[in-house]
Amino acid sequence: MASQDLPKPDYAKNMKLIGYSDQGGRPDGVQLMVNKGFAITGHMFSKGFSVIDVRDPRNPKPVNYVPAPKNTWNIHLQTHGDLLLVINAKDMFASVEFQDEKQYYKGALGKKVGTADASSAPPRDWTAGLAVYDISNPAEPRKISFMPVEGGGIHRLWYVGGRWAYASVLLDGFTDYIFMTIDMADPSNPKEAGRYWLPGMHAAGGETLSDASQRGGLHHPIVHGDTAYCAWRDAGLVVLDIADRSAPSLITHRNWSPPYGGGTHNALPLPDRDLLVVADEAVLDNCEDGIKYIWMFDIRDKSNPVSISTFPTPDETDYVAKGAHFGPHNIYENRPDGMISSDTIFSTYQNAGIRVTDISNAYRPEEVAAFVPPAPNRLMDKRPNRPQVIQSCDVWVSAEGLVYSNDYNGGLYILEYNN
C-alpha cells in the first residue's frame, strides 16, 4: 500500500505508520505474533487465524487463512521457533447469552457456559483444547497435534520454547478459567501436567465462591524461571511457584478490586529490575467499569508485591466520550524473538490506540509515543449496538523497533517508533 493511501491517524506522537493490511478481508484481530517475517493473528469474529507476509513491512500481504472448527474461537496463539500453539474454545461472542458483553465480564463464567455443573449443561457444539502446528514455513501452518480438554476450552497461552507451555483453561467442574501446565516435550503429543485454582473455583469439589458477582478467572500467566505471574481478572494478581510443574503452589495473591474495577489482564515481570507491569483491562463501554490503569509493582520480595506507580492515562482528547472501550487492553510481553526491554513498555489502550511508556524511572512512568488509528471502515463485530470506534487490541514489537498492532475490526498497522 502506497504511503499516500495509508490510513490517516487520529493522533500520532513519535510513531509513523509505514504499512497496513486488512488481513485478506478479515480485519478483526486478537492475539498477534510475528515469526520469521510473517504476522499470525487470531480472529475474534472471522473465526480461525490468518498469516500475513510482513517481510516487507511497507507492503504486507495476506498469504493464508486457517478456519476454526464450528462455533470455536482461535483468538489467542503463541509462536516460538517452528511451533505455533492455537487455543480452541467456545466462541463466546457468537453465543446468545453473551450478545450483551456485560454478561461475559460479570459473574462466574462457568455457570453461564455450563462447565460449573457439566451434568446439567446443554450439548457441546464447539471444539475445546490446544492445537499445535509446525510453522517451519510460517506461510503454510501444518497441524501436527491436538490436546482436547473437557469444558469451555483454553483462553490464552504462554509459550516461549522448551518443554513447558502454560494456559488458562475453563474445565468442567470449575467456575472460571484456571491455571494449567502443559508438557510439550513431544509437540506431537502435548499433555496436561498440573493445575492450580483459587479456593472456591472447584464447584464440582464442593467449593463455593466468596463473591459470585465477579469474574474471578485466570486470563493468562507469564512465566519467568519457576515463577508464574498470573492475571486473574477481578481477582487481581496471583503469583505461583511452579518449580514442580505437576503441583503449582501459591506464593501470594493480591487483589485491588474493589475499590478498583478489576479485569487484570497482563502481569509482565522485568526480572533484571525486580519489577512487574500489571495491566487492568477496560471491558465495558464509556468506562462503565471505571478508569483502568497499568500498574508498576516492586517485586524484590515476590511474596509481597508493592504497587509503586501507575502509567499516565491518555488525555489529549475525551476518550470516555469517544465511545466503546477506553483503557488498557494488552501490553507487549517481551517475546524472546522480538524486542526485550525493561525500560520501554508498549501497550494498547483500545479507543486510545497504541501507547509507549518510558519506565526508566519506575516511580514516574512517562508516555513518550502514541498512535491512534482512525475509525474502522466497517464492523466485523455483529453484536448489537456496537459503536464503530477503533479498539486497538494487541501489540508486538520487533528487535529493530517495528511495532505491529491489530484491532477488533480495523486491520493490522505496522509502525516505526521514533525513539
VENCORGI-V298777 format. One line per field, one symbol per residue. phi: phi as a letter, one per 40 degrees, with the letter a starting at -180 (. if undefined). psi: psi as a letter, one per 30 degrees, with the letter a starting at -180 (. if undefined). burial: b if it has 16 or more other C-alpha atoms within 10 Angstrom, else e. Layout:
phi = ???
psi = ???
burial = ???
This chain:
phi = .cdcccdcccaaafabcbaaacgggbccbbcbbbbfgbcbbcbcbcggabbbcbcbccacbcbabbccddfbcbcbabbafbbbbbcbadcccccdcbcccdcccbgcccccchccbccbccdcbbbbibbbbcbdbccbdbcbaabcbcichccabbabggcbbbabbcbdgbcacbcbcbcbdbdcacbcbabaacdhcccccgcbccacccccbccacbbbgbbbbbcbfccgbbbbcbdcccadbccabbbbbccccggdbbbbcbdcbfbbbbbcccbbcffccgcbbbbbbcbdbccacbcbabcccdacaccccchfcbicbbbcbfcccbcbabbbbbabbfcbgbbbbcbdbccadbcbaaabccdccaccccccgcccbdbdbbabbcccgcbbabacbbgbbbbcccc
psi = kleffkkklfkkjgkkkflkkghhgifklckklkjhgkkkkkkefflallkkjgejffikkkflkjlllkgkkhfklkkkbgkkkklklkjeffkefgejfefegkljeffefgfeiffgllkkglkkakkkkkhejffikjkflkjlljafakelljkhlaeklklkkjlkflfaklkkkkjgejffikkkellklkkffiefgglkkfjgfliilkellkkjbgkkjkjhbfgbkkkkjgejffiklkelkkkgjlflgagkekjjkiefghlkkkkkkkflkhhfglkllkkkkkhejffikkkflllkkkgflifefflakklkdlkkhhkfgakjkgfkkklkgcfgbkkkkjgejffikkkfllkjllklelkfjglkgkkikkikdlkkklffgkkkkalffgakkkkkji.
burial = eeeeeebeeeebeebbbbbbbbbeebbbbbbbbbbbebbbbbbbbbbbbbbbbbeebbbbbbebbeebbebbbbbbbbbbeebbbbbbbbbbbbeeebbebeebbebbbbbbbbbbbbeeeeeeebbbbbbbbbbeebbebeeebbbbbbbbbbbbbbbbeeebbbbbbbbbbbbbbbbbbbbbeebbebbbbbbbbbebbbbbeeeebeebebbbbbbbbbbeeebbbbbbbbbbbbbbbbeebbebbbbebebeeeeebbbbbbbbbbeeeebbbbbbbbbbbbbebbbbbbbbbbbeebeebbbebbbebbeeeebbebbbbbbbbbbbbbbebbbbebebbbbbbbbbbbbbbbbeebeebbbbbbbbbbbbeebbbebeeeebbbbbbbbbbbeeebbbbbbbbbbbbbbbbee
